[in-house]
Amino acid sequence: MGERTSRQADPALLAPLGFDAVEEAVYRSLVEQPGSGAASLCEAGLDVEAVTHALQGLVERGLASAERHDDGLRYQAAPPLLALGPVLESRRAALYRVEHLLAEMAESHRAAQSRVSGAPVEVLTGAAAIRRRLVAMQRDARYEVRSLVPAMDSPVVISHADNVEIELEAVRRGVTLRSVVARAWLEDPEAARSLAELVTQGERIAVVDALPVKLVIADHDVALLPLDPERDEVDEPVALVVHRSGLLTALAALFEQYFAKGWQLNGGPGPQPDHGCAEPAEPRTVLDPLDRQIVALLHVGLTDAAIARQLRIGHRTVQRRLRALMEEAGAATRFQLGWHAAVSGWLE
């Protein structure tokens, strides 16, 4: 009796799993006294009717079973881990969703307060907060998202695959996406395939040798960039959210400069300076599909080895085909071959 009295004084620990006080007391007693009847499970202050009602509820929920004996029904508790484990996981998942919702609400509240205060810049600390704002910016964009994507060893805020999904969702909503990516992304076959998929879906992507900073601009309203990219690699990341201001205008101008000078993945280059290459009189306009892929990758600056890895062919095969193409185009250098490809219709 002493043990039962002590348990009665405990708080209703199983209440979060849907137990009322009587059901918890009866279930915990039944765990310790398998094969008991209602009368033997009566605790101090509980009558047989209340215990019987609790037992019926436990049986209906699969938390106990009943067997008929000569002296009446006897009950067995279902194994606690098997019976309550799934319920616990479900409640834990629900609490996680609530926690996530509260974090989003807090982020929205902070953004709204910043807009009301008129402050042009706000500071976000931590990968989770930055990721939420980045996703919200892209999903709330009405007409355009512009991005600078420098080469990074590993994303600290959002994975490349997850960001591709968000971008594809924006394209499907009719949002224009323009990005400038560092050439290093094309050295990775998986990343290159993802970029190609984005291009086929309508995103405009330009490639440059290197970029100074990661930057995302949504419409003409807000931009997101790291406070210190080098610090983010070793410490907790900190980002700046820039609202309408002269600073936002400058960041937009920075993007446009890099986009204008980059090589377009979905087309040939823009106007280029004269390097003394004569235009071929009778250019061939149709290439073998493999040669077209090789020329396209060479056009954006990939090395022979990187082209071989991406196309899954031999390094020597790439070199042999490039030599043949250079002879056909009358090109003395790889640059001249790229120029010839651009003006002769070899590149889509």
C-alpha positions in Angstrom: 0.0 0.0 0.0 2.9 2.4 0.7 4.1 2.1 -2.9 0.6 2.8 -4.3 0.2 5.8 -2.0 3.5 7.2 -3.2 2.5 6.7 -6.8 -0.9 8.4 -6.2 1.0 11.5 -5.1 3.0 11.7 -8.4 1.9 14.1 -11.0 -0.1 12.8 -14.0 3.0 11.9 -16.0 1.0 10.2 -18.8 -1.4 13.0 -19.3 0.5 14.2 -22.4 -0.3 10.8 -23.9 -4.0 11.1 -23.4 -4.5 9.5 -20.0 -6.7 11.0 -17.3 -5.7 10.6 -13.6 -7.8 7.5 -13.0 -6.7 5.8 -16.2 -3.1 6.4 -15.4 -3.4 5.1 -11.9 -5.2 2.0 -13.1 -2.8 1.3 -16.0 0.3 1.7 -13.8 -1.2 -0.6 -11.2 -2.1 -3.1 -13.9 1.4 -3.1 -15.2 2.6 -4.2 -11.7 -0.3 -6.5 -11.0 -1.1 -8.4 -14.3 -4.2 -10.6 -14.2 -6.0 -8.3 -11.7 -9.8 -7.7 -11.6 -11.4 -4.3 -11.1 -11.9 -4.8 -7.3 -8.3 -5.6 -6.6 -7.1 -2.5 -8.6 -9.1 0.0 -6.5 -6.8 2.6 -5.2 -7.6 4.8 -2.2 -10.4 7.2 -3.2 -11.4 5.3 -6.3 -14.5 3.2 -6.4 -15.0 0.1 -8.4 -17.2 1.8 -11.0 -14.5 4.4 -11.8 -11.9 1.7 -12.1 -14.1 -0.5 -14.3 -14.8 2.5 -16.6 -11.0 3.2 -16.8 -10.3 -0.5 -17.6 -12.9 -0.5 -20.4 -11.3 2.6 -21.9 -7.9 1.0 -21.7 -9.1 -2.1 -23.5 -10.8 0.0 -26.2 -7.6 1.8 -26.9 -5.5 -1.4 -27.0 -3.7 -0.6 -23.8 -5.0 -3.6 -22.0 -6.8 -6.9 -22.6 -9.5 -8.7 -20.7 -10.1 -12.4 -20.1 -13.2 -13.9 -18.5 -12.6 -16.1 -15.4 -15.0 -17.8 -13.0 -14.7 -14.8 -10.6 -15.1 -12.2 -13.3 -12.9 -10.3 -15.8 -9.2 -10.2 -15.3 -7.0 -7.6 -17.1 -3.5 -7.6 -18.6 -1.6 -4.4 -19.5 -0.2 -4.2 -23.0 3.6 -3.8 -23.0 4.2 -0.1 -22.3 6.9 0.4 -24.9 4.8 -1.3 -27.7 1.5 0.4 -26.6 2.7 3.9 -25.7 5.9 4.2 -27.9 4.0 5.1 -31.1 1.8 7.6 -29.2 4.9 9.2 -27.6 6.5 9.5 -31.1 3.3 11.1 -32.5 3.1 13.6 -29.7 6.8 14.4 -30.0 6.4 15.0 -33.8 3.4 17.3 -33.0 5.5 19.3 -30.5 8.3 19.6 -33.1 5.9 21.0 -35.6 4.6 23.5 -33.0 8.2 24.4 -32.1 8.9 25.0 -35.8 5.8 27.1 -36.2 6.8 29.2 -33.2 10.2 29.8 -34.7 8.7 30.9 -38.0 6.3 33.2 -36.2 9.2 34.7 -34.2 11.1 35.2 -37.4 8.0 36.9 -39.1 7.5 39.1 -36.0 11.2 40.2 -36.0 11.0 41.0 -39.8 7.8 42.9 -39.3 9.3 44.9 -36.4 12.3 45.7 -38.6 10.1 47.0 -41.4 8.0 49.1 -39.0 11.1 50.6 -37.4 12.5 51.5 -40.8 15.9 50.0 -40.1 17.5 49.1 -43.5 19.5 46.2 -42.1 18.8 43.5 -39.6 21.1 40.7 -38.3 20.2 37.0 -38.2 22.3 34.6 -36.1 22.4 30.8 -36.6 21.9 28.5 -39.5 18.3 27.7 -38.7 17.2 31.3 -38.6 19.1 32.1 -41.8 17.6 29.1 -43.6 14.1 30.0 -42.6 14.5 33.6 -43.9 16.1 32.4 -47.1 13.2 29.9 -47.8 10.6 32.6 -46.9 12.2 35.1 -49.2 12.2 32.8 -52.2 8.6 31.5 -51.5 7.3 35.0 -50.9 8.9 36.5 -54.1 6.3 37.9 -56.5 8.3 38.3 -59.7 12.1 37.7 -59.4 14.8 36.1 -57.4 18.5 36.9 -58.1 21.4 35.0 -56.7 25.2 35.0 -56.6 26.5 31.5 -55.8 30.2 31.4 -55.1 32.1 28.1 -54.8 31.8 26.6 -51.3 33.2 23.4 -49.8 29.9 22.6 -48.0 26.8 24.7 -47.6 26.4 25.8 -44.0 22.8 26.9 -44.2 20.9 24.9 -46.8 21.9 22.0 -49.0 22.3 22.5 -52.8 19.6 19.8 -53.4 17.0 21.5 -51.1 17.7 24.9 -52.6 17.1 23.5 -56.1 13.7 22.2 -55.0 12.8 25.7 -53.7 14.0 27.3 -56.9 12.0 24.9 -59.1 8.9 25.6 -57.0 9.4 29.4 -57.6 9.8 28.8 -61.3 6.5 26.9 -61.4 4.8 29.9 -59.7 6.0 32.1 -62.6 8.8 33.8 -60.7 11.8 34.7 -62.8 15.1 33.3 -61.5 18.5 34.6 -62.5 21.7 33.3 -61.0 25.4 33.7 -61.3 27.4 30.7 -60.3 31.1 30.1 -59.8 32.6 27.8 -62.4 33.7 25.4 -59.7 30.0 24.2 -59.4 30.3 22.8 -62.9 33.3 20.7 -61.8 30.8 18.6 -59.8 28.7 16.4 -62.2 25.8 16.2 -59.8 25.7 20.0 -59.3 26.1 20.5 -63.0 23.1 18.2 -63.7 21.0 20.2 -61.2 22.0 23.5 -62.9 21.1 22.0 -66.3 17.7 21.0 -64.9 17.1 24.5 -63.6 18.0 25.9 -67.1 15.5 23.5 -68.8 12.8 24.7 -66.3 13.4 28.3 -67.3 16.1 29.7 -64.9 18.7 31.9 -66.4 22.2 31.0 -65.2 25.5 32.8 -65.9 28.9 31.3 -65.1 31.9 33.3 -64.0 35.4 32.3 -62.6 34.7 33.5 -59.1 32.3 35.5 -57.0 33.0 37.7 -53.9 30.0 36.8 -51.7 26.8 34.7 -51.5 23.8 36.9 -52.2 20.1 36.4 -52.7 17.8 39.3 -53.7 14.0 38.8 -53.7 12.1 41.3 -56.0 13.4 44.8 -55.3 12.5 44.5 -51.6 15.1 42.5 -49.6 18.5 40.9 -49.9 20.3 38.3 -47.8 24.1 37.9 -47.5 26.6 36.6 -45.0 28.1 39.1 -42.5 31.5 37.4 -42.8 31.8 34.3 -45.1 35.1 33.3 -43.7 33.8 33.4 -40.1 30.8 31.3 -41.1 33.0 28.3 -41.9 34.3 28.0 -38.3 31.7 29.8 -36.1 27.9 30.1 -36.0 26.8 31.8 -39.2 25.6 35.4 -39.1 23.7 37.0 -42.0 22.5 40.5 -42.9 19.0 41.1 -44.2 19.0 44.3 -46.2 15.7 46.1 -46.9 15.0 48.8 -49.4 17.8 51.3 -49.2 20.8 52.6 -51.1 22.7 49.5 -49.9 20.1 47.2 -51.5 20.4 49.2 -54.8 24.2 48.7 -54.7 23.8 45.0 -54.1 21.4 44.7 -57.0 23.9 46.6 -59.2 26.7 44.2 -58.1 24.5 41.2 -59.2 23.7 42.8 -62.6 27.4 43.4 -63.3 28.4 39.8 -62.8 25.3 38.5 -64.6 26.1 40.7 -67.7 29.7 39.5 -67.9 29.0 35.8 -67.3 28.7 33.0 -69.8 25.0 32.1 -70.2 24.3 28.4 -69.7 21.2 28.7 -71.8 22.8 30.4 -74.7 26.0 31.8 -76.2 28.1 34.6 -74.7 27.3 38.2 -75.0 29.3 40.6 -77.1 33.0 39.8 -76.9 36.1 41.8 -77.8 37.9 41.2 -81.0 40.7 38.7 -80.5 41.9 38.5 -84.1 40.0 35.3 -85.0 38.6 35.2 -88.5 35.0 34.0 -88.9 34.8 30.8 -90.8 33.3 31.1 -94.2 31.3 27.9 -94.2 30.7 26.9 -90.6 29.2 23.5 -89.8 25.9 24.1 -88.0 25.3 20.6 -86.7 27.6 18.7 -84.4 27.6 15.1 -83.1 25.6 15.1 -79.8 28.7 14.1 -77.8 30.8 16.8 -79.5 28.1 19.4 -78.8 28.2 18.5 -75.1 32.0 18.7 -75.0 32.0 22.1 -76.7 29.3 23.4 -74.4 31.2 22.4 -71.3 34.5 23.8 -72.7 32.6 27.0 -73.5 31.8 27.6 -69.8 35.4 26.9 -68.8 35.6 23.3 -67.6 38.9 21.5 -67.9 39.3 18.4 -70.1 39.4 16.2 -66.9 36.2 17.8 -65.6 34.5 17.3 -68.9 35.5 13.6 -68.9 34.1 13.1 -65.4 30.8 14.8 -66.1 30.2 13.0 -69.4 31.6 9.7 -68.0 34.0 9.2 -70.9 37.8 8.9 -71.1 40.1 11.8 -70.7 41.9 10.9 -73.9 38.5 10.7 -75.7 37.8 14.3 -74.8 41.3 15.4 -75.9 41.0 13.5 -79.2 37.6 15.0 -80.0 38.7 18.5 -79.1 41.8 18.2 -81.4 39.6 17.1 -84.2 37.2 20.0 -83.6 40.0 22.5 -83.4 41.3 21.2 -86.8 37.9 21.5 -88.3 37.4 25.1 -87.0 41.0 26.1 -87.9 41.5 27.1 -84.3 45.0 27.4 -82.8 43.8 27.6 -79.2 40.9 26.4 -77.0 39.7 30.0 -76.7 39.5 30.3 -80.5 37.5 27.0 -80.6 35.1 28.4 -78.0 34.7 31.6 -80.0 34.1 29.7 -83.2 31.5 27.5 -81.4 29.7 30.7 -80.3 29.5 32.3 -83.7 28.9 29.2 -85.8 25.8 27.9 -84.1 27.5 25.0 -82.4 26.1 26.1 -79.0 22.4 26.1 -78.3 
